[in-house]
Amino acid sequence: MNDAVLQALREIARDVLSPREEPTVAERILEQMGGAGVLRAMTGAKVLIASPRGLTFRFRGSRRFNCCGITLQPDDTYTMVLHKLGRCCEIRRELQVDDIYADQLRLMFTAHTGLALTL
């Protein structure tokens, strides 16, 4: 067999046989918020952007805010930054909430936006 073909087969086998990586921070935040489907259905979330330390998304339905950024801090708490973005992406209003534990993410989001993440 050709060396290139053997190399490609080794890479495929390594990918298939290697254990699954740990979920990223953004995936964990999505889980804690109820999942991507729930977030999209309940808030009209669109543009979900994952970063190495967090997740940012735009949503509809709240008069107060329309963009949310959640970042994992080194002490295993989260910081939630809510924005009201106007046209041309100028920031009209901003609120930062620090030291949020994982089980409080939904509650804080609901308290500040008025949007429920559960039925």
C-alpha positions in Angstrom: 0.0 0.0 0.0 0.9 3.6 -0.5 2.5 5.4 2.5 -0.1 8.2 2.2 -3.0 5.7 2.3 -1.5 4.0 5.4 -1.0 7.3 7.1 -4.6 8.3 6.4 -5.9 4.9 7.8 -3.8 5.4 10.9 -5.3 8.8 11.5 -8.8 7.5 11.0 -8.2 4.6 13.4 -6.7 7.0 16.0 -9.8 9.3 15.8 -12.2 6.4 16.1 -10.4 4.6 18.9 -9.5 7.6 21.0 -11.7 8.4 24.0 -14.1 11.3 23.6 -12.7 14.6 24.7 -14.2 16.5 27.7 -17.0 18.8 26.8 -15.9 22.4 26.1 -16.9 25.2 28.5 -19.4 26.4 26.0 -21.1 23.0 25.8 -21.3 22.8 29.6 -22.9 26.3 29.8 -25.4 25.2 27.1 -26.2 22.1 29.2 -26.7 24.2 32.3 -29.0 26.6 30.5 -31.1 23.7 29.4 -29.6 22.9 26.0 -29.4 24.6 22.7 -32.9 23.5 21.7 -34.5 24.9 24.8 -32.5 28.1 24.6 -33.5 28.6 21.0 -37.2 27.7 21.6 -37.7 29.7 24.8 -35.7 32.9 23.9 -35.4 32.8 20.1 -31.6 32.6 20.5 -29.7 32.8 17.3 -26.0 33.4 16.8 -24.4 31.1 19.4 -20.6 31.9 19.7 -18.3 29.6 21.7 -15.1 30.9 23.1 -12.4 29.0 25.1 -13.8 30.3 28.4 -17.5 30.8 27.6 -20.5 31.3 25.4 -22.2 34.4 23.9 -25.6 34.5 22.2 -28.2 36.9 20.9 -31.8 36.4 21.8 -35.2 38.0 21.3 -38.2 38.6 23.6 -36.8 40.9 26.3 -37.2 44.6 26.3 -34.2 45.0 28.6 -31.5 43.0 26.9 -30.8 41.1 23.7 -27.3 39.7 24.0 -25.8 37.5 26.8 -22.2 36.5 27.4 -21.4 33.9 30.1 -17.7 33.3 31.0 -16.2 30.7 33.4 -13.9 32.2 36.0 -10.9 30.5 37.5 -12.8 30.0 40.8 -15.4 27.8 39.0 -18.1 30.5 39.1 -19.5 32.3 36.1 -19.8 35.9 35.1 -22.9 36.9 33.1 -22.8 40.1 31.0 -26.1 41.2 29.5 -26.2 43.8 26.7 -28.9 45.8 24.9 -27.5 46.1 21.4 -29.0 48.7 19.1 -28.6 49.0 15.4 -25.1 49.0 14.1 -24.2 47.0 17.3 -23.8 50.0 19.6 -24.3 49.1 23.3 -27.2 50.9 24.8 -27.3 49.2 28.2 -25.0 46.7 30.0 -25.3 44.7 33.2 -22.6 42.4 34.7 -23.4 39.8 37.3 -20.4 38.1 39.0 -20.0 35.0 41.1 -22.8 32.9 39.7 -22.8 29.2 40.4 -23.7 26.7 37.7 -27.1 26.0 39.2 -28.0 29.7 39.3 -27.4 30.5 35.6 -31.0 29.9 34.5 -32.4 31.8 37.5 -30.1 34.9 36.9 -30.9 34.9 33.2 -34.7 34.8 34.0 -34.4 37.4 36.7 -32.6 40.0 34.5 -34.3 39.3 31.2 -37.8 38.2 32.2 -37.5 35.2 29.9 -38.2 31.8 31.3 -36.0 28.9 30.3 -38.5 26.2 31.4 -42.1 25.7 30.7 
